[in-house]
Amino acid sequence: LVKGLSDRFDEYERSKVFDAKRVLEEEMVNERNAKEFYREFDDPYVVARDAAIADAVIVTSSIDDDDDDTAPIDSQPHEPRGSPRDT
């Protein structure tokens, strides 16, 4: 019984109907994704928000937050001077 069903399923997968069904499913997924993608551009809030984020990235891209390169290098290692209990 399982062998017969397996053979029939393999035959179905090789059929033109299966290929046509697969192509239609792919087209439907692509169409749905395209609608969701373009819907985002119809929303003025989303467009303004994305533009503001892009502007902020451009403006702050030249700011160097790493201040370590300007700090003086201490050539002497830190030496503890007694215990805090000694005071």
mmCIF file as gemmi writes it, N, C-alpha and C atoms, coordinates in Angstrom:
data_model
loop_
_atom_site.group_PDB
_atom_site.id
_atom_site.type_symbol
_atom_site.label_atom_id
_atom_site.label_alt_id
_atom_site.label_comp_id
_atom_site.label_asym_id
_atom_site.label_entity_id
_atom_site.label_seq_id
_atom_site.pdbx_PDB_ins_code
_atom_site.Cartn_x
_atom_site.Cartn_y
_atom_site.Cartn_z
_atom_site.occupancy
_atom_site.B_iso_or_equiv
_atom_site.pdbx_formal_charge
_atom_site.auth_seq_id
_atom_site.auth_asym_id
_atom_site.pdbx_PDB_model_num
ATOM 1 N N . LEU Axp A 1 ? 0.834 -1.202 0 1 0 ? 1 A 1
ATOM 2 C CA . LEU Axp A 1 ? 0 0 0 1 0 ? 1 A 1
ATOM 3 C C . LEU Axp A 1 ? 0.875 1.26 0 1 0 ? 1 A 1
ATOM 4 N N . VAL Axp A 2 ? 1.879 1.321 0.877 1 0 ? 2 A 1
ATOM 5 C CA . VAL Axp A 2 ? 2.749 2.491 0.953 1 0 ? 2 A 1
ATOM 6 C C . VAL Axp A 2 ? 3.533 2.644 -0.336 1 0 ? 2 A 1
ATOM 7 N N . LYS Axp A 3 ? 4.001 1.535 -0.891 1 0 ? 3 A 1
ATOM 8 C CA . LYS Axp A 3 ? 4.762 1.579 -2.146 1 0 ? 3 A 1
ATOM 9 C C . LYS Axp A 3 ? 3.888 2.148 -3.264 1 0 ? 3 A 1
ATOM 10 N N . GLY Axp A 4 ? 2.635 1.724 -3.32 1 0 ? 4 A 1
ATOM 11 C CA . GLY Axp A 4 ? 1.723 2.222 -4.345 1 0 ? 4 A 1
ATOM 12 C C . GLY Axp A 4 ? 1.472 3.714 -4.201 1 0 ? 4 A 1
ATOM 13 N N . LEU Axp A 5 ? 1.27 4.173 -2.962 1 0 ? 5 A 1
ATOM 14 C CA . LEU Axp A 5 ? 1.06 5.603 -2.73 1 0 ? 5 A 1
ATOM 15 C C . LEU Axp A 5 ? 2.314 6.398 -3.058 1 0 ? 5 A 1
ATOM 16 N N . SER Axp A 6 ? 3.456 5.863 -2.712 1 0 ? 6 A 1
ATOM 17 C CA . SER Axp A 6 ? 4.715 6.54 -3.002 1 0 ? 6 A 1
ATOM 18 C C . SER Axp A 6 ? 4.921 6.678 -4.506 1 0 ? 6 A 1
ATOM 19 N N . ASP Axp A 7 ? 4.632 5.609 -5.243 1 0 ? 7 A 1
ATOM 20 C CA . ASP Axp A 7 ? 4.772 5.662 -6.703 1 0 ? 7 A 1
ATOM 21 C C . ASP Axp A 7 ? 3.804 6.667 -7.306 1 0 ? 7 A 1
ATOM 22 N N . ARG Axp A 8 ? 2.563 6.687 -6.788 1 0 ? 8 A 1
ATOM 23 C CA . ARG Axp A 8 ? 1.577 7.635 -7.319 1 0 ? 8 A 1
ATOM 24 C C . ARG Axp A 8 ? 1.983 9.069 -7.004 1 0 ? 8 A 1
ATOM 25 N N . PHE Axp A 9 ? 2.544 9.308 -5.816 1 0 ? 9 A 1
ATOM 26 C CA . PHE Axp A 9 ? 2.983 10.651 -5.473 1 0 ? 9 A 1
ATOM 27 C C . PHE Axp A 9 ? 4.148 11.075 -6.358 1 0 ? 9 A 1
ATOM 28 N N . ASP Axp A 10 ? 5.095 10.177 -6.602 1 0 ? 10 A 1
ATOM 29 C CA . ASP Axp A 10 ? 6.21 10.487 -7.502 1 0 ? 10 A 1
ATOM 30 C C . ASP Axp A 10 ? 5.701 10.825 -8.898 1 0 ? 10 A 1
ATOM 31 N N . GLU Axp A 11 ? 4.7 10.074 -9.352 1 0 ? 11 A 1
ATOM 32 C CA . GLU Axp A 11 ? 4.112 10.339 -10.672 1 0 ? 11 A 1
ATOM 33 C C . GLU Axp A 11 ? 3.443 11.714 -10.688 1 0 ? 11 A 1
ATOM 34 N N . TYR Axp A 12 ? 2.755 12.054 -9.593 1 0 ? 12 A 1
ATOM 35 C CA . TYR Axp A 12 ? 2.1 13.357 -9.488 1 0 ? 12 A 1
ATOM 36 C C . TYR Axp A 12 ? 3.13 14.481 -9.507 1 0 ? 12 A 1
ATOM 37 N N . GLU Axp A 13 ? 4.239 14.304 -8.793 1 0 ? 13 A 1
ATOM 38 C CA . GLU Axp A 13 ? 5.27 15.337 -8.758 1 0 ? 13 A 1
ATOM 39 C C . GLU Axp A 13 ? 5.873 15.585 -10.133 1 0 ? 13 A 1
ATOM 40 N N . ARG Axp A 14 ? 5.935 14.57 -10.953 1 0 ? 14 A 1
ATOM 41 C CA . ARG Axp A 14 ? 6.502 14.725 -12.296 1 0 ? 14 A 1
ATOM 42 C C . ARG Axp A 14 ? 5.483 15.267 -13.297 1 0 ? 14 A 1
ATOM 43 N N . SER Axp A 15 ? 4.249 15.371 -12.901 1 0 ? 15 A 1
ATOM 44 C CA . SER Axp A 15 ? 3.209 15.783 -13.84 1 0 ? 15 A 1
ATOM 45 C C . SER Axp A 15 ? 3.248 17.284 -14.1 1 0 ? 15 A 1
ATOM 46 N N . LYS Axp A 16 ? 2.622 17.678 -15.19 1 0 ? 16 A 1
ATOM 47 C CA . LYS Axp A 16 ? 2.539 19.094 -15.555 1 0 ? 16 A 1
ATOM 48 C C . LYS Axp A 16 ? 1.665 19.859 -14.567 1 0 ? 16 A 1
ATOM 49 N N . VAL Axp A 17 ? 0.687 19.187 -14.006 1 0 ? 17 A 1
ATOM 50 C CA . VAL Axp A 17 ? -0.194 19.835 -13.039 1 0 ? 17 A 1
ATOM 51 C C . VAL Axp A 17 ? 0.615 20.291 -11.827 1 0 ? 17 A 1
ATOM 52 N N . PHE Axp A 18 ? 1.503 19.449 -11.352 1 0 ? 18 A 1
ATOM 53 C CA . PHE Axp A 18 ? 2.323 19.802 -10.196 1 0 ? 18 A 1
ATOM 54 C C . PHE Axp A 18 ? 3.215 20.992 -10.526 1 0 ? 18 A 1
ATOM 55 N N . ASP Axp A 19 ? 3.825 20.994 -11.714 1 0 ? 19 A 1
ATOM 56 C CA . ASP Axp A 19 ? 4.68 22.111 -12.114 1 0 ? 19 A 1
ATOM 57 C C . ASP Axp A 19 ? 3.887 23.411 -12.201 1 0 ? 19 A 1
ATOM 58 N N . ALA Axp A 20 ? 2.689 23.344 -12.79 1 0 ? 20 A 1
ATOM 59 C CA . ALA Axp A 20 ? 1.859 24.54 -12.916 1 0 ? 20 A 1
ATOM 60 C C . ALA Axp A 20 ? 1.446 25.047 -11.53 1 0 ? 20 A 1
ATOM 61 N N . LYS Axp A 21 ? 1.102 24.115 -10.631 1 0 ? 21 A 1
ATOM 62 C CA . LYS Axp A 21 ? 0.718 24.49 -9.272 1 0 ? 21 A 1
ATOM 63 C C . LYS Axp A 21 ? 1.888 25.165 -8.557 1 0 ? 21 A 1
ATOM 64 N N . ARG Axp A 22 ? 3.079 24.635 -8.695 1 0 ? 22 A 1
ATOM 65 C CA . ARG Axp A 22 ? 4.259 25.2 -8.049 1 0 ? 22 A 1
ATOM 66 C C . ARG Axp A 22 ? 4.537 26.604 -8.578 1 0 ? 22 A 1
ATOM 67 N N . VAL Axp A 23 ? 4.423 26.797 -9.892 1 0 ? 23 A 1
ATOM 68 C CA . VAL Axp A 23 ? 4.662 28.115 -10.49 1 0 ? 23 A 1
ATOM 69 C C . VAL Axp A 23 ? 3.638 29.125 -9.978 1 0 ? 23 A 1
ATOM 70 N N . LEU Axp A 24 ? 2.375 28.726 -9.917 1 0 ? 24 A 1
ATOM 71 C CA . LEU Axp A 24 ? 1.336 29.632 -9.413 1 0 ? 24 A 1
ATOM 72 C C . LEU Axp A 24 ? 1.575 29.993 -7.947 1 0 ? 24 A 1
ATOM 73 N N . GLU Axp A 25 ? 1.981 29.016 -7.147 1 0 ? 25 A 1
ATOM 74 C CA . GLU Axp A 25 ? 2.254 29.306 -5.738 1 0 ? 25 A 1
ATOM 75 C C . GLU Axp A 25 ? 3.4 30.299 -5.596 1 0 ? 25 A 1
ATOM 76 N N . GLU Axp A 26 ? 4.449 30.134 -6.388 1 0 ? 26 A 1
ATOM 77 C CA . GLU Axp A 26 ? 5.582 31.062 -6.339 1 0 ? 26 A 1
ATOM 78 C C . GLU Axp A 26 ? 5.157 32.465 -6.766 1 0 ? 26 A 1
ATOM 79 N N . GLU Axp A 27 ? 4.321 32.559 -7.8 1 0 ? 27 A 1
ATOM 80 C CA . GLU Axp A 27 ? 3.857 33.866 -8.259 1 0 ? 27 A 1
ATOM 81 C C . GLU Axp A 27 ? 3 34.547 -7.192 1 0 ? 27 A 1
ATOM 82 N N . MET Axp A 28 ? 2.165 33.757 -6.509 1 0 ? 28 A 1
ATOM 83 C CA . MET Axp A 28 ? 1.327 34.332 -5.462 1 0 ? 28 A 1
ATOM 84 C C . MET Axp A 28 ? 2.18 34.854 -4.31 1 0 ? 28 A 1
ATOM 85 N N . VAL Axp A 29 ? 3.202 34.109 -3.93 1 0 ? 29 A 1
ATOM 86 C CA . VAL Axp A 29 ? 4.086 34.55 -2.849 1 0 ? 29 A 1
ATOM 87 C C . VAL Axp A 29 ? 4.811 35.82 -3.264 1 0 ? 29 A 1
ATOM 88 N N . ASN Axp A 30 ? 5.318 35.861 -4.486 1 0 ? 30 A 1
ATOM 89 C CA . ASN Axp A 30 ? 6.03 37.046 -4.963 1 0 ? 30 A 1
ATOM 90 C C . ASN Axp A 30 ? 5.112 38.259 -5.021 1 0 ? 30 A 1
ATOM 91 N N . GLU Axp A 31 ? 3.879 38.054 -5.465 1 0 ? 31 A 1
ATOM 92 C CA . GLU Axp A 31 ? 2.924 39.16 -5.548 1 0 ? 31 A 1
ATOM 93 C C . GLU Axp A 31 ? 2.584 39.682 -4.153 1 0 ? 31 A 1
ATOM 94 N N . ARG Axp A 32 ? 2.378 38.781 -3.207 1 0 ? 32 A 1
ATOM 95 C CA . ARG Axp A 32 ? 2.059 39.185 -1.833 1 0 ? 32 A 1
ATOM 96 C C . ARG Axp A 32 ? 3.235 39.947 -1.222 1 0 ? 32 A 1
ATOM 97 N N . ASN Axp A 33 ? 4.449 39.464 -1.434 1 0 ? 33 A 1
ATOM 98 C CA . ASN Axp A 33 ? 5.627 40.149 -0.902 1 0 ? 33 A 1
ATOM 99 C C . ASN Axp A 33 ? 5.786 41.53 -1.52 1 0 ? 33 A 1
ATOM 100 N N . ALA Axp A 34 ? 5.509 41.652 -2.812 1 0 ? 34 A 1
ATOM 101 C CA . ALA Axp A 34 ? 5.627 42.948 -3.48 1 0 ? 34 A 1
ATOM 102 C C . ALA Axp A 34 ? 4.619 43.939 -2.906 1 0 ? 34 A 1
ATOM 103 N N . LYS Axp A 35 ? 3.4 43.489 -2.658 1 0 ? 35 A 1
ATOM 104 C CA . LYS Axp A 35 ? 2.39 44.385 -2.085 1 0 ? 35 A 1
ATOM 105 C C . LYS Axp A 35 ? 2.817 44.869 -0.704 1 0 ? 35 A 1
ATOM 106 N N . GLU Axp A 36 ? 3.328 43.961 0.113 1 0 ? 36 A 1
ATOM 107 C CA . GLU Axp A 36 ? 3.771 44.354 1.45 1 0 ? 36 A 1
ATOM 108 C C . GLU Axp A 36 ? 4.968 45.294 1.37 1 0 ? 36 A 1
ATOM 109 N N . PHE Axp A 37 ? 5.854 45.063 0.419 1 0 ? 37 A 1
ATOM 110 C CA . PHE Axp A 37 ? 7.041 45.899 0.254 1 0 ? 37 A 1
ATOM 111 C C . PHE Axp A 37 ? 6.651 47.316 -0.144 1 0 ? 37 A 1
ATOM 112 N N . TYR Axp A 38 ? 5.773 47.452 -1.141 1 0 ? 38 A 1
ATOM 113 C CA . TYR Axp A 38 ? 5.405 48.783 -1.618 1 0 ? 38 A 1
ATOM 114 C C . TYR Axp A 38 ? 4.442 49.486 -0.675 1 0 ? 38 A 1
ATOM 115 N N . ARG Axp A 39 ? 3.703 48.746 0.136 1 0 ? 39 A 1
ATOM 116 C CA . ARG Axp A 39 ? 2.787 49.361 1.093 1 0 ? 39 A 1
ATOM 117 C C . ARG Axp A 39 ? 3.575 50.236 2.071 1 0 ? 39 A 1
ATOM 118 N N . GLU Axp A 40 ? 4.776 49.822 2.394 1 0 ? 40 A 1
ATOM 119 C CA . GLU Axp A 40 ? 5.608 50.588 3.322 1 0 ? 40 A 1
ATOM 120 C C . GLU Axp A 40 ? 5.924 51.974 2.765 1 0 ? 40 A 1
ATOM 121 N N . PHE Axp A 41 ? 6.095 52.08 1.447 1 0 ? 41 A 1
ATOM 122 C CA . PHE Axp A 41 ? 6.434 53.364 0.84 1 0 ? 41 A 1
ATOM 123 C C . PHE Axp A 41 ? 5.219 54.277 0.691 1 0 ? 41 A 1
ATOM 124 N N . ASP Axp A 42 ? 4.021 53.738 0.867 1 0 ? 42 A 1
ATOM 125 C CA . ASP Axp A 42 ? 2.812 54.556 0.801 1 0 ? 42 A 1
ATOM 126 C C . ASP Axp A 42 ? 2.557 55.285 2.118 1 0 ? 42 A 1
ATOM 127 N N . ASP Axp A 43 ? 3.22 54.886 3.176 1 0 ? 43 A 1
ATOM 128 C CA . ASP Axp A 43 ? 3.004 55.474 4.493 1 0 ? 43 A 1
ATOM 129 C C . ASP Axp A 43 ? 3.979 56.638 4.685 1 0 ? 43 A 1
ATOM 130 N N . PRO Axp A 44 ? 3.479 57.889 4.727 1 0 ? 44 A 1
ATOM 131 C CA . PRO Axp A 44 ? 4.379 59.037 4.86 1 0 ? 44 A 1
ATOM 132 C C . PRO Axp A 44 ? 5.185 59.016 6.156 1 0 ? 44 A 1
ATOM 133 N N . TYR Axp A 45 ? 4.615 58.455 7.23 1 0 ? 45 A 1
ATOM 134 C CA . TYR Axp A 45 ? 5.358 58.37 8.488 1 0 ? 45 A 1
ATOM 135 C C . TYR Axp A 45 ? 6.603 57.506 8.319 1 0 ? 45 A 1
ATOM 136 N N . VAL Axp A 46 ? 6.441 56.362 7.656 1 0 ? 46 A 1
ATOM 137 C CA . VAL Axp A 46 ? 7.569 55.446 7.467 1 0 ? 46 A 1
ATOM 138 C C . VAL Axp A 46 ? 8.641 56.095 6.606 1 0 ? 46 A 1
ATOM 139 N N . VAL Axp A 47 ? 8.227 56.785 5.561 1 0 ? 47 A 1
ATOM 140 C CA . VAL Axp A 47 ? 9.191 57.44 4.673 1 0 ? 47 A 1
ATOM 141 C C . VAL Axp A 47 ? 9.95 58.53 5.43 1 0 ? 47 A 1
ATOM 142 N N . ALA Axp A 48 ? 9.233 59.35 6.218 1 0 ? 48 A 1
ATOM 143 C CA . ALA Axp A 48 ? 9.885 60.419 6.982 1 0 ? 48 A 1
ATOM 144 C C . ALA Axp A 48 ? 10.809 59.84 8.052 1 0 ? 48 A 1
ATOM 145 N N . ARG Axp A 49 ? 10.365 58.781 8.714 1 0 ? 49 A 1
ATOM 146 C CA . ARG Axp A 49 ? 11.191 58.148 9.743 1 0 ? 49 A 1
ATOM 147 C C . ARG Axp A 49 ? 12.484 57.597 9.147 1 0 ? 49 A 1
ATOM 148 N N . ASP Axp A 50 ? 12.366 56.888 8.028 1 0 ? 50 A 1
ATOM 149 C CA . ASP Axp A 50 ? 13.549 56.31 7.397 1 0 ? 50 A 1
ATOM 150 C C . ASP Axp A 50 ? 14.502 57.394 6.903 1 0 ? 50 A 1
ATOM 151 N N . ALA Axp A 51 ? 13.947 58.493 6.402 1 0 ? 51 A 1
ATOM 152 C CA . ALA Axp A 51 ? 14.794 59.6 5.945 1 0 ? 51 A 1
ATOM 153 C C . ALA Axp A 51 ? 15.524 60.236 7.126 1 0 ? 51 A 1
ATOM 154 N N . ALA Axp A 52 ? 14.84 60.388 8.257 1 0 ? 52 A 1
ATOM 155 C CA . ALA Axp A 52 ? 15.48 60.964 9.447 1 0 ? 52 A 1
ATOM 156 C C . ALA Axp A 52 ? 16.589 60.058 9.966 1 0 ? 52 A 1
ATOM 157 N N . ILE Axp A 53 ? 16.358 58.762 9.941 1 0 ? 53 A 1
ATOM 158 C CA . ILE Axp A 53 ? 17.39 57.818 10.383 1 0 ? 53 A 1
ATOM 159 C C . ILE Axp A 53 ? 18.6 57.896 9.46 1 0 ? 53 A 1
ATOM 160 N N . ALA Axp A 54 ? 18.357 57.948 8.16 1 0 ? 54 A 1
ATOM 161 C CA . ALA Axp A 54 ? 19.462 58.034 7.198 1 0 ? 54 A 1
ATOM 162 C C . ALA Axp A 54 ? 20.24 59.334 7.386 1 0 ? 54 A 1
ATOM 163 N N . ASP Axp A 55 ? 19.529 60.442 7.608 1 0 ? 55 A 1
ATOM 164 C CA . ASP Axp A 55 ? 20.209 61.726 7.845 1 0 ? 55 A 1
ATOM 165 C C . ASP Axp A 55 ? 21.066 61.672 9.103 1 0 ? 55 A 1
ATOM 166 N N . ALA Axp A 56 ? 20.542 61.075 10.167 1 0 ? 56 A 1
ATOM 167 C CA . ALA Axp A 56 ? 21.301 60.981 11.417 1 0 ? 56 A 1
ATOM 168 C C . ALA Axp A 56 ? 22.554 60.133 11.235 1 0 ? 56 A 1
ATOM 169 N N . VAL Axp A 57 ? 22.447 59.089 10.465 1 0 ? 57 A 1
ATOM 170 C CA . VAL Axp A 57 ? 23.616 58.238 10.212 1 0 ? 57 A 1
ATOM 171 C C . VAL Axp A 57 ? 24.674 59.014 9.445 1 0 ? 57 A 1
ATOM 172 N N . ILE Axp A 58 ? 24.244 59.778 8.458 1 0 ? 58 A 1
ATOM 173 C CA . ILE Axp A 58 ? 25.196 60.55 7.652 1 0 ? 58 A 1
ATOM 174 C C . ILE Axp A 58 ? 25.866 61.625 8.499 1 0 ? 58 A 1
ATOM 175 N N . VAL Axp A 59 ? 25.09 62.328 9.315 1 0 ? 59 A 1
ATOM 176 C CA . VAL Axp A 59 ? 25.631 63.42 10.127 1 0 ? 59 A 1
ATOM 177 C C . VAL Axp A 59 ? 26.611 62.894 11.17 1 0 ? 59 A 1
ATOM 178 N N . THR Axp A 60 ? 26.305 61.773 11.779 1 0 ? 60 A 1
ATOM 179 C CA . THR Axp A 60 ? 27.152 61.258 12.859 1 0 ? 60 A 1
ATOM 180 C C . THR Axp A 60 ? 28.231 60.302 12.379 1 0 ? 60 A 1
ATOM 181 N N . SER Axp A 61 ? 28.316 60.053 11.098 1 0 ? 61 A 1
ATOM 182 C CA . SER Axp A 61 ? 29.284 59.062 10.617 1 0 ? 61 A 1
ATOM 183 C C . SER Axp A 61 ? 30.721 59.53 10.775 1 0 ? 61 A 1
ATOM 184 N N . SER Axp A 62 ? 30.957 60.834 10.824 1 0 ? 62 A 1
ATOM 185 C CA . SER Axp A 62 ? 32.329 61.323 10.952 1 0 ? 62 A 1
ATOM 186 C C . SER Axp A 62 ? 32.74 61.552 12.403 1 0 ? 62 A 1
ATOM 187 N N . ILE Axp A 63 ? 31.838 61.35 13.349 1 0 ? 63 A 1
ATOM 188 C CA . ILE Axp A 63 ? 32.155 61.532 14.764 1 0 ? 63 A 1
ATOM 189 C C . ILE Axp A 63 ? 32.917 60.309 15.254 1 0 ? 63 A 1
ATOM 190 N N . ASP Axp A 64 ? 34.072 60.569 15.881 1 0 ? 64 A 1
ATOM 191 C CA . ASP Axp A 64 ? 34.893 59.49 16.41 1 0 ? 64 A 1
ATOM 192 C C . ASP Axp A 64 ? 34.64 59.394 17.908 1 0 ? 64 A 1
ATOM 193 N N . ASP Axp A 65 ? 33.928 58.361 18.309 1 0 ? 65 A 1
ATOM 194 C CA . ASP Axp A 65 ? 33.61 58.188 19.726 1 0 ? 65 A 1
ATOM 195 C C . ASP Axp A 65 ? 34.759 57.569 20.511 1 0 ? 65 A 1
ATOM 196 N N . ASP Axp A 66 ? 35.782 57.133 19.846 1 0 ? 66 A 1
ATOM 197 C CA . ASP Axp A 66 ? 36.901 56.48 20.513 1 0 ? 66 A 1
ATOM 198 C C . ASP Axp A 66 ? 37.906 57.539 20.953 1 0 ? 66 A 1
ATOM 199 N N . ASP Axp A 67 ? 37.876 57.887 22.222 1 0 ? 67 A 1
ATOM 200 C CA . ASP Axp A 67 ? 38.775 58.918 22.752 1 0 ? 67 A 1
ATOM 201 C C . ASP Axp A 67 ? 40.096 58.344 23.243 1 0 ? 67 A 1
ATOM 202 N N . ASP Axp A 68 ? 40.267 57.044 23.156 1 0 ? 68 A 1
ATOM 203 C CA . ASP Axp A 68 ? 41.482 56.422 23.673 1 0 ? 68 A 1
ATOM 204 C C . ASP Axp A 68 ? 42.732 56.854 22.928 1 0 ? 68 A 1
ATOM 205 N N . ASP Axp A 69 ? 42.597 57.233 21.672 1 0 ? 69 A 1
ATOM 206 C CA . ASP Axp A 69 ? 43.787 57.588 20.902 1 0 ? 69 A 1
ATOM 207 C C . ASP Axp A 69 ? 44.357 58.946 21.321 1 0 ? 69 A 1
ATOM 208 N N . THR Axp A 70 ? 43.595 59.762 22.052 1 0 ? 70 A 1
ATOM 209 C CA . THR Axp A 70 ? 44.093 61.072 22.479 1 0 ? 70 A 1
ATOM 210 C C . THR Axp A 70 ? 44.543 61.07 23.941 1 0 ? 70 A 1
ATOM 211 N N . ALA Axp A 71 ? 44.288 59.985 24.663 1 0 ? 71 A 1
ATOM 212 C CA . ALA Axp A 71 ? 44.672 59.922 26.072 1 0 ? 71 A 1
ATOM 213 C C . ALA Axp A 71 ? 46.176 59.677 26.184 1 0 ? 71 A 1
ATOM 214 N N . PRO Axp A 72 ? 46.837 60.341 27.152 1 0 ? 72 A 1
ATOM 215 C CA . PRO Axp A 72 ? 48.277 60.104 27.318 1 0 ? 72 A 1
ATOM 216 C C . PRO Axp A 72 ? 48.532 58.686 27.817 1 0 ? 72 A 1
ATOM 217 N N . ILE Axp A 73 ? 49.624 58.129 27.379 1 0 ? 73 A 1
ATOM 218 C CA . ILE Axp A 73 ? 49.983 56.778 27.783 1 0 ? 73 A 1
ATOM 219 C C . ILE Axp A 73 ? 50.822 56.869 29.055 1 0 ? 73 A 1
ATOM 220 N N . ASP Axp A 74 ? 50.43 56.134 30.063 1 0 ? 74 A 1
ATOM 221 C CA . ASP Axp A 74 ? 51.167 56.116 31.324 1 0 ? 74 A 1
ATOM 222 C C . ASP Axp A 74 ? 52.289 55.094 31.202 1 0 ? 74 A 1
ATOM 223 N N . SER Axp A 75 ? 53.53 55.565 31.254 1 0 ? 75 A 1
ATOM 224 C CA . SER Axp A 75 ? 54.663 54.665 31.075 1 0 ? 75 A 1
ATOM 225 C C . SER Axp A 75 ? 54.995 53.894 32.345 1 0 ? 75 A 1
ATOM 226 N N . GLN Axp A 76 ? 54.516 54.359 33.491 1 0 ? 76 A 1
ATOM 227 C CA . GLN Axp A 76 ? 54.804 53.681 34.754 1 0 ? 76 A 1
ATOM 228 C C . GLN Axp A 76 ? 53.623 52.797 35.143 1 0 ? 76 A 1
ATOM 229 N N . PRO Axp A 77 ? 53.882 51.551 35.495 1 0 ? 77 A 1
ATOM 230 C CA . PRO Axp A 77 ? 52.773 50.684 35.921 1 0 ? 77 A 1
ATOM 231 C C . PRO Axp A 77 ? 52.215 51.148 37.262 1 0 ? 77 A 1
ATOM 232 N N . HIS Axp A 78 ? 50.978 50.848 37.494 1 0 ? 78 A 1
ATOM 233 C CA . HIS Axp A 78 ? 50.327 51.228 38.748 1 0 ? 78 A 1
ATOM 234 C C . HIS Axp A 78 ? 50.897 50.397 39.887 1 0 ? 78 A 1
ATOM 235 N N . GLU Axp A 79 ? 51.321 51.068 40.952 1 0 ? 79 A 1
ATOM 236 C CA . GLU Axp A 79 ? 51.836 50.372 42.129 1 0 ? 79 A 1
ATOM 237 C C . GLU Axp A 79 ? 50.952 50.725 43.314 1 0 ? 79 A 1
ATOM 238 N N . PRO Axp A 80 ? 50.312 49.735 43.888 1 0 ? 80 A 1
ATOM 239 C CA . PRO Axp A 80 ? 49.488 50.029 45.065 1 0 ? 80 A 1
ATOM 240 C C . PRO Axp A 80 ? 50.362 50.52 46.214 1 0 ? 80 A 1
ATOM 241 N N . ARG Axp A 81 ? 49.865 51.463 46.976 1 0 ? 81 A 1
ATOM 242 C CA . ARG Axp A 81 ? 50.645 52.057 48.072 1 0 ? 81 A 1
ATOM 243 C C . ARG Axp A 81 ? 50.01 51.688 49.402 1 0 ? 81 A 1
ATOM 244 N N . GLY Axp A 82 ? 50.195 50.487 49.797 1 0 ? 82 A 1
ATOM 245 C CA . GLY Axp A 82 ? 49.681 50.051 51.086 1 0 ? 82 A 1
ATOM 246 C C . GLY Axp A 82 ? 48.228 49.651 51.025 1 0 ? 82 A 1
ATOM 247 N N . SER Axp A 83 ? 47.747 49.179 52.107 1 0 ? 83 A 1
ATOM 248 C CA . SER Axp A 83 ? 46.375 48.729 52.217 1 0 ? 83 A 1
ATOM 249 C C . SER Axp A 83 ? 45.488 49.894 52.599 1 0 ? 83 A 1
ATOM 250 N N . PRO Axp A 84 ? 44.244 49.895 52.186 1 0 ? 84 A 1
ATOM 251 C CA . PRO Axp A 84 ? 43.332 50.951 52.626 1 0 ? 84 A 1
ATOM 252 C C . PRO Axp A 84 ? 43.146 50.931 54.14 1 0 ? 84 A 1
ATOM 253 N N . ARG Axp A 85 ? 43.448 49.82 54.774 1 0 ? 85 A 1
ATOM 254 C CA . ARG Axp A 85 ? 43.313 49.713 56.233 1 0 ? 85 A 1
ATOM 255 C C . ARG Axp A 85 ? 44.438 50.455 56.952 1 0 ? 85 A 1
ATOM 256 N N . ASP Axp A 86 ? 45.548 50.717 56.248 1 0 ? 86 A 1
ATOM 257 C CA . ASP Axp A 86 ? 46.689 51.38 56.875 1 0 ? 86 A 1
ATOM 258 C C . ASP Axp A 86 ? 46.424 52.852 57.169 1 0 ? 86 A 1
ATOM 259 N N . THR Axp A 87 ? 45.421 53.426 56.609 1 0 ? 87 A 1
ATOM 260 C CA . THR Axp A 87 ? 45.197 54.855 56.791 1 0 ? 87 A 1
ATOM 261 C C . THR Axp A 87 ? 44.481 55.177 58.056 1 0 ? 87 A 1
